[in-house]
Amino acid sequence: MPPADNTCDCLIIGAGPAGLTAATYLARFRRRIVVLDAGRSRARWIPASHNCPGFPFGVAGNALLARYRTHAQQYGATIIQTSIRTLAKRDSAFIASDGEREWRARHAILATGVVDRVPDMPNVEDAIHHGVVRLCAVCDGYEARDEAIGVLAPAADALDHAEYLRTFSRRVAALVTDASGVVDRALRERAERAGIAVYPAPARLSLSGNGCRVDFADGDPLQLDTLYPVLGADAQSDLGRALGASIDDGGELQVDKRMHTSVDGLYAIGDVVSGLNQISVAVGHAALAASAVHRRLPPNPC
């Protein structure tokens, strides 16, 4: 519980795998922490991850989050469902507010993640839960092995991603979203060498009983088992940016080897930090940040 002056040792904003792991570490270090979470971790969209260490038969994203939450709460971590609107720093204390309540802490860890840009199609969340639309080829390219796979992206990105997916299937198509609709000769030759079919931007994408149906302005429709949209993601770095934290060209927060941002006492972990967006990476970030926060705080002998 917070001390009498309501100042915690650390606020953790975001309760995905990164935030909840940091909470578990700090609670086991016997630090006073509060986790503030809006309930929008991108892990909730995972139908079944076979890429998470320790789960050889797969685990659904919501089930995994429940395990992480139970683990943190077992050691006394306080988790509050709310959406933080502002994070300020006054008199060496971080103050988080949801517009009605405030929380104060000596340190803060941002585990706010990213929001994926998804294709404009009806029932896109259902398509994600059925594994028809997939958001991470590193995570689940293996699960799409030998399927008819489409990559939806600007031409250069589509070719990069499609070549990666050729590791898993011979039937890979690039659906290019460039406004001009023109794919230059070099990219077409590259696609031909890699055995990748190139198509124009879809006029419509829809979930079908067999996967994803792609309709074009002209020509026959294309039936895919799996669609990978490579449309980017928006880093949820606004709270850190408002404090003056440095970001990279993609909007992700920049950190040092201990996950410390350019703002003293502010840490960032998980997908909101530039790098490989994987649960195992986020968990490693959390261990580093939580350990660094513990070392910065005064000793707490029992």
N, C-alpha and C positions, 0 to 999 in steps of 0.2 A: 504493500500500500504506500501511497505517497506520504512524505513527511508532513508535519503540521503546516509548513508554508506552501504546500501543494506543489513543490518542485520535485520532479522525479530525476532519477539519474539519466534516463534516456527515453525519448519518444521514438517509436518506430511507426512510420506511416506507410501502410500497405501490409496486407497479410496474405501474400502469396508464399511460395516456398522460401524465398529469400527472407522476407520479413518474419515469418514464423520461426525459421531456423535461428535468426538473430535473437528473437525473443527467448527461445529455449536456452541458448547459450547464456544470455544475460541473466535470465532467471536462475539458472544453475550457478552463476557467479554470485547469486544473492544480491542482485542489484534491483532497485526500484524502477520498474519500467511500465509503460502503457503502450499498447498497440492500438492504432487507430486505423480502421479499415472500412472501405466503401463497398466491399464485396464484389469487386469486378476483376479479380485476378484472371489473366488470360488462361491460366491453367485449368479453369473451370470448363473450358471448351474442349479439353482433350477427351476423346471418346475412350481411348485406351492407349496408354503409353507403354511400349515395350523397351523404351530407351532409358528408363529410370533405374539406376542400379538398385538391386535388391528385389525387383519385381519381374522375374523371368517370364511369368505368365501374363504380364500386363496389369495396369492399374488405371482406372478412370481418374480424370483430373479432380473431380469433386471428392472422390474417395481419398485421393492422396492429400488434398487440402485438409480433409477432416482428420486424417492421421497427424499431420503436422500441427493442427490446432490442438488436438488432444495432448500431444506431446508437450507443447508449450504450456498449456493450462495445468498439466500435471505438476509443474514446478511453480505454479502460482502466477503465471503471466496474466495480466489483465488485458482483455481484448474487447474493444468498444466498437460497435458498428456505427460508423458515421463517415461523412465525406468532408475532409478538411479543405477549407477554402483559402486560408492564408497561413503562412508560416513566417513569423517575424523573429528578430533577435534584439532583445533589450537587456542591458545590464548583464551581459554574459549568459542570459537565459533564452532558450528558444520558446516561443509561444505559438501554439497551434490553435486555430479556431475553426469551428464549423459554422460560424455565424451566430450561434447561440451560446456555446460553451467554449471554455479555453482550457488548455493544458500547458503546463510549463515543465521544462527539463533543462539540464545542463548540457545535454548532447541530443542530437537527433540523427536518425537513420532514415533515409528515403528509400523505400522499396516499392515505388509507385509504378514501375513497369512501363509498358508501351501499349498502345491500342492499334491493333492490326487494321489496315484498310482492306475491306472485303469487297468482292464483286457485287455489282447491283443485280441481284437475282432473288426471286421469291423464296422464302423459307431458307435463307442462307444458313441460319443457325442449325436447322435440321440437317442440312447438307453436311455441315461440319461434324455434327454428332454421329452421322452415319458414315463418316470417313470418305464421303464423296468429294467434299472440298477439304483440302489439307493445307495447313499454314506453315509447315516446317519440314522441308525435305530431309534435313539432318535427323530429325526426330523419327520420321515415319516413312522415309523413302523405301525402306525394306518392306514395309507392310504393303506397298503398292507394286511390289515386284511382279513382273510379267503382265501388268495391267496396261490398258490404253490410257496414257497419261497426257494431260494437256497443261501447258504452262502459259498463264495469262500475264503479259508484261510488255513494256516497251521492247523493241526488237533485240537490242544488245543484252538486256537483262534476261529476256526470254531464252536466248541462245545459251547464255552462261548457265542458267538453271537447268535447261533441258539437257545440256551436255552432262551435267552432274547426275541427272536422273537416268541417263543412259546406263549408268552403273546397274540399275535395277530392272530396266525394261528395254526391249527393242522397239516398242511402240510409243514413241514420245513425239508430241506435236507442240509447236510454238504458235501461240495465238497472239499476234502482235497488236499492241494498242496504240501505236504511234498515230498521231492525228493525220499525218499525210497518207498513211497506209502503205508507204513505200519502204521496202526492205532492200538495202543496197546490195550490190553484187557480191561484195566480200562476205557479207553475212549469209547470203544465200548459198554461196559455195561452201562456207564453213558448215552450214546446216546439212548440206548434201553429203559432205564427207563424214559427218557424224551420224547420218541416217535419221535425221530429224525432219519431219514434215513441217512446212511453214504455211500458216493460214492467216487471213486478215482478221481484224477485230470482230468479235461476235456482235450480231445484232441483238441476240437474246441468249441468256443462259437459264436453264431450268433444271430442276431436280426431277429425275425420272426413276422408274422402277429399276432400271439397270445402271444408274449412275447419273451422269450429267449430259444433258442434250445441249448441243451448241448449234444455234441457227445463225446463218449469215444473211446478209442483204441479198446476195446472189449465190446460187449453188445449193447442193444437197447439205442436209444437216450432218453434224459429226457427233458420234456417240462416244463418250469417254467414261472410263471407270472412275477416274480420279482427276480432279482439277486442282492445280497449284496456282493460286494468284500470287504474283510477286509485285504487289502494288505499294509496298512500303508499310511503314508503321509510324505512328506519332508518339514520340517519347513523352511521358508524363513528367516532364522536368520543370514545370512552371513554378512549383514551390521553391526549388533550388535556385532557379534563375532570378526569382524576385529578391533573393538574398544576395545576388551577385555571383553565384557559383558559375564557374567556367563550363562551357559546353563545347562539343565538337560540331563539325559541319552538319551532322545529322540531328542535332538537338539533344544528344545524350550527354549526361553529366560526365565530366572528366574527373578522375580520381587518381590518387597515388597508389603505391603497392599495398597500403593498409585500407584502401577504399575511402580515404579522406578526400573531400572536395577542397576547392580553394577557399571555402568559408570555414574558419576555425570552429571545430566541434561538430561540423556537419558531414555525415557520411552518406554514401549512396551505394546501393547493391542491386544485383539482379539486372533485368533487361533495360532499366533506365540508364545503365552504364554501357558505354560502347563496348562491343565485343561479341562473343558467341552466345546467343540467347538459348541457353540450355538450363534445365533444372539443376543439373549437377554443378554447373558453373555458378548459378545463383546461390546454391548452398555453400560453396566455397567462399564466395564473396561475404556471405553472412558470418561465417566463422572468423574471417579476417577482421571484419568491422567490429563485431561484438567483442572480440579479444582486445582490439585496440581501444575501444571505449572503456573497457574494464581497467586497462592499464593506465588510462588517463585519469581515472577517478581516484579519490583518496582511498587508502587501504580500508577494508571493512572486516577486521578480525572478529570472529564470533566470541 
